[in-house]
Amino acid sequence: MHSQKPQLMYILPNLFTASSAFLGIVSVIASIKGDYEKAILWIILSLILDGLDGRVARLTKTTSKFGVEFDSLADLVAFGVAPAILFYLSIGQHFGRFGTLVSAMFVVFGAIRLARFNVTTGTYEPNVFIGLPIPTAAIVSALYVGVYINYNLIGFEWIYLIMQCVLAVLMVSNIRYPSFKKVNFRQAHVMRILVVLVIAFSMLYLYPLESATIVMSIYIFYGIIRTTFMFLKNLKKESE
């Protein structure tokens, strides 16, 4: 009995990963049926499960090479294929082969992002991501589609097409994004963090789609603006 317990512990985080991939497929089916709101919801739930698998593995000390590879394959389904199908069926199909190309590019660049992450893990500081993480790109893409449907933004499809291209390129870029994996919860900051979280959850309660879209958009643009600022700063130093 004692020899079986560790084996069962290894199953737990992988069960979360499998559930994340499963919800990714459910999202694809919902998109095919034209139920885009449910498709978005399944991607968000998939993200929650994806966030739990790594934490459960670390808490139970059951991290493994198999788990890392399985997680990447599940991520490609849930955060590569699912949002790409959602985007294509809601917006991309209006642009024919170009819409197909953009949707496919999102999946291919997402796969490159995952492969690069697996290869380079441990070679740079743990508090940043090099390139936009594929779950973030997936959620942003899904939320933008949600805004498009909710506000009936007919005529803005070209902007969405460009944004989807930008998200794909950001995944394979060298732009650094904060990971929040090692947030310093010092006693002095507890009250400040609590106030911010209460305001954030209040806004999410009142305007869930809009609030989440704004927060995620700020995160996306933060990386771009920071990188542009650092580039200009280095350029100025070189000219001097």
C-alpha positions as CSV (number, residue, x, y, z in Angstrom):
1,M,0.0,0.0,0.0
2,H,2.8,2.4,0.9
3,S,4.5,1.9,-2.5
4,Q,1.3,2.8,-4.3
5,K,0.7,6.1,-2.6
6,P,3.5,8.1,-4.4
7,Q,2.2,6.8,-7.7
8,L,-1.3,8.1,-6.9
9,M,0.2,11.5,-6.0
10,Y,1.8,11.7,-9.4
11,I,-1.6,11.2,-11.0
12,L,-3.2,14.2,-9.3
13,P,-1.4,17.1,-11.1
14,N,-1.6,15.2,-14.4
15,L,-5.4,14.9,-13.9
16,F,-5.6,18.7,-13.8
17,T,-3.6,18.8,-17.0
18,A,-5.8,16.3,-18.7
19,S,-8.9,18.2,-17.6
20,S,-7.5,21.4,-19.1
21,A,-7.0,19.7,-22.4
22,F,-10.5,18.1,-22.2
23,L,-12.0,21.6,-21.7
24,G,-10.0,22.9,-24.7
25,I,-11.7,20.3,-26.9
26,V,-15.1,21.1,-25.3
27,S,-14.4,24.8,-26.2
28,V,-13.7,23.8,-29.9
29,I,-17.0,21.9,-30.1
30,A,-18.8,24.9,-28.6
31,S,-17.2,27.1,-31.2
32,I,-18.3,24.7,-34.0
33,K,-21.8,24.8,-32.7
34,G,-21.7,28.6,-32.8
35,D,-22.0,28.9,-29.0
36,Y,-19.0,31.4,-28.7
37,E,-19.8,32.6,-25.1
38,K,-19.5,29.0,-23.8
39,A,-16.4,28.5,-25.9
40,I,-14.8,31.5,-24.1
41,L,-15.9,30.2,-20.7
42,W,-14.4,26.8,-21.3
43,I,-11.0,28.4,-22.2
44,I,-11.1,30.5,-19.0
45,L,-11.9,27.4,-16.9
46,S,-9.1,25.5,-18.7
47,L,-6.7,28.3,-17.7
48,I,-7.7,27.9,-14.0
49,L,-7.0,24.1,-14.2
50,D,-3.7,24.8,-16.0
51,G,-2.7,27.1,-13.2
52,L,-3.6,24.5,-10.6
53,D,-1.6,21.6,-12.1
54,G,1.8,23.1,-11.6
55,R,1.0,24.4,-8.1
56,V,-0.4,21.0,-7.1
57,A,2.8,19.3,-8.5
58,R,5.0,21.6,-6.5
59,L,3.0,21.3,-3.3
60,T,3.0,17.5,-3.5
61,K,6.6,17.4,-4.8
62,T,5.5,15.3,-7.8
63,T,7.0,17.4,-10.6
64,S,8.3,15.2,-13.4
65,K,9.6,15.5,-17.0
66,F,6.5,13.6,-18.1
67,G,4.3,16.3,-16.4
68,V,6.1,19.1,-18.1
69,E,5.8,17.5,-21.6
70,F,2.1,16.6,-21.0
71,D,1.4,20.1,-19.8
72,S,2.8,21.6,-23.0
73,L,0.8,19.3,-25.2
74,A,-2.4,20.1,-23.2
75,D,-1.6,23.8,-23.5
76,L,-1.3,23.6,-27.3
77,V,-4.9,22.1,-27.4
78,A,-6.5,24.4,-24.8
79,F,-4.6,27.7,-25.5
80,G,-3.5,27.2,-29.1
81,V,-6.2,25.2,-31.0
82,A,-9.3,26.3,-29.0
83,P,-8.8,30.1,-29.3
84,A,-7.7,29.7,-32.9
85,I,-10.9,27.9,-33.8
86,L,-13.0,30.4,-31.8
87,F,-11.3,33.3,-33.6
88,Y,-11.7,31.7,-37.1
89,L,-15.3,30.8,-36.8
90,S,-16.4,34.1,-35.2
91,I,-14.2,36.5,-37.2
92,G,-11.4,34.9,-39.3
93,Q,-13.7,33.0,-41.8
94,H,-14.8,36.4,-43.2
95,F,-11.3,36.8,-44.7
96,G,-11.1,33.5,-46.5
97,R,-7.6,32.0,-46.8
98,F,-6.0,35.0,-45.0
99,G,-8.3,34.3,-42.0
100,T,-7.2,30.6,-42.1
101,L,-3.5,31.7,-42.2
102,V,-3.8,34.0,-39.2
103,S,-5.7,31.3,-37.2
104,A,-3.1,28.7,-38.1
105,M,-0.2,31.1,-37.3
106,F,-1.5,31.5,-33.8
107,V,-1.3,27.7,-33.2
108,V,2.1,27.3,-34.8
109,F,3.7,30.3,-33.0
110,G,2.1,29.0,-29.8
111,A,3.8,25.6,-30.3
112,I,7.1,27.4,-30.9
113,R,6.5,29.4,-27.7
114,L,5.9,26.2,-25.7
115,A,8.9,24.4,-27.1
116,R,11.2,27.4,-26.4
117,F,9.9,27.6,-22.9
118,N,10.6,24.0,-22.2
119,V,14.1,24.3,-23.6
120,T,15.1,27.5,-21.9
121,T,13.4,27.0,-18.4
122,G,16.0,27.7,-15.7
123,T,18.3,29.8,-18.0
124,Y,16.7,33.1,-17.2
125,E,15.2,34.8,-14.1
126,P,12.1,33.1,-12.8
127,N,10.1,36.3,-12.3
128,V,9.8,37.0,-16.0
129,F,8.5,35.3,-19.2
130,I,10.4,35.7,-22.4
131,G,7.7,36.3,-24.9
132,L,4.0,36.3,-24.2
133,P,2.9,33.1,-22.5
134,I,0.4,31.0,-24.6
135,P,-2.3,30.9,-21.9
136,T,-2.2,34.7,-21.7
137,A,-2.4,35.1,-25.5
138,A,-5.3,32.6,-25.5
139,I,-7.3,34.4,-22.9
140,V,-6.7,37.8,-24.5
141,S,-7.8,36.5,-27.9
142,A,-10.9,34.9,-26.3
143,L,-11.9,38.0,-24.4
144,Y,-11.5,40.2,-27.5
145,V,-13.8,37.9,-29.4
146,G,-16.2,38.2,-26.4
147,V,-16.2,42.0,-26.7
148,Y,-16.7,41.7,-30.5
149,I,-19.8,39.5,-30.0
150,N,-21.2,41.3,-26.9
151,Y,-21.0,44.8,-28.5
152,N,-21.7,43.6,-32.1
153,L,-18.6,45.3,-33.5
154,I,-19.4,44.7,-37.1
155,G,-16.9,46.5,-39.4
156,F,-14.0,46.1,-37.0
157,E,-12.9,42.7,-38.1
158,W,-9.7,43.9,-39.7
159,I,-8.6,45.3,-36.4
160,Y,-9.2,42.0,-34.8
161,L,-7.3,40.2,-37.5
162,I,-4.3,42.5,-36.8
163,M,-4.6,42.0,-33.1
164,Q,-4.6,38.2,-33.5
165,C,-1.4,38.5,-35.6
166,V,0.2,40.7,-32.9
167,L,-0.6,38.2,-30.2
168,A,0.9,35.4,-32.3
169,V,4.1,37.4,-32.9
170,L,4.4,38.4,-29.2
171,M,4.5,34.8,-28.2
172,V,7.7,34.2,-30.2
173,S,9.2,37.6,-29.4
174,N,11.9,38.4,-26.8
175,I,9.6,40.9,-25.0
176,R,9.7,40.3,-21.2
177,Y,6.5,39.9,-19.2
178,P,6.2,39.7,-15.4
179,S,5.3,36.1,-14.3
180,F,4.1,36.9,-10.7
181,K,5.4,33.5,-9.6
182,K,7.5,35.0,-6.9
183,V,5.3,37.9,-5.6
184,N,6.7,39.3,-2.3
185,F,3.9,39.3,0.1
186,R,5.6,41.3,2.8
187,Q,3.6,42.5,5.8
188,A,3.9,46.1,4.8
189,H,2.2,45.4,1.5
190,V,-0.6,43.1,2.7
191,M,-3.2,45.9,3.3
192,R,-2.4,47.5,-0.1
193,I,-2.7,44.2,-1.9
194,L,-6.0,43.5,-0.1
195,V,-7.5,46.8,-1.2
196,V,-6.4,46.3,-4.8
197,L,-7.8,42.8,-4.9
198,V,-11.2,43.9,-3.4
199,I,-11.4,46.7,-6.0
200,A,-10.4,44.3,-8.8
201,F,-13.0,41.6,-7.8
202,S,-15.7,44.3,-7.4
203,M,-15.1,45.4,-11.0
204,L,-15.0,41.8,-12.2
205,Y,-18.3,41.3,-10.4
206,L,-20.0,44.3,-12.0
207,Y,-18.3,44.2,-15.5
208,P,-16.6,40.8,-15.8
209,L,-15.9,40.8,-19.6
210,E,-14.9,44.5,-19.8
211,S,-12.8,44.5,-16.6
212,A,-10.9,41.3,-17.6
213,T,-10.3,42.6,-21.1
214,I,-8.9,45.9,-19.7
215,V,-6.6,44.2,-17.2
216,M,-5.2,41.7,-19.8
217,S,-4.8,44.5,-22.4
218,I,-2.8,46.5,-19.8
219,Y,-0.6,43.5,-19.3
220,I,0.0,43.1,-23.0
221,F,0.8,46.7,-23.6
222,Y,3.0,46.9,-20.5
223,G,5.5,44.5,-22.1
224,I,5.5,46.4,-25.4
225,I,5.9,49.8,-23.9
226,R,8.6,48.7,-21.4
227,T,10.6,47.1,-24.3
228,T,10.2,50.2,-26.5
229,F,11.3,52.4,-23.6
230,M,14.4,50.2,-22.9
231,F,15.3,50.1,-26.6
232,L,15.1,53.9,-26.9
233,K,17.1,54.3,-23.6
234,N,19.9,52.0,-24.9
235,L,19.8,53.8,-28.3
236,K,20.3,57.1,-26.5
237,K,23.2,55.8,-24.5
238,E,24.9,54.5,-27.7
239,S,24.5,57.8,-29.5
240,E,26.1,59.6,-26.5
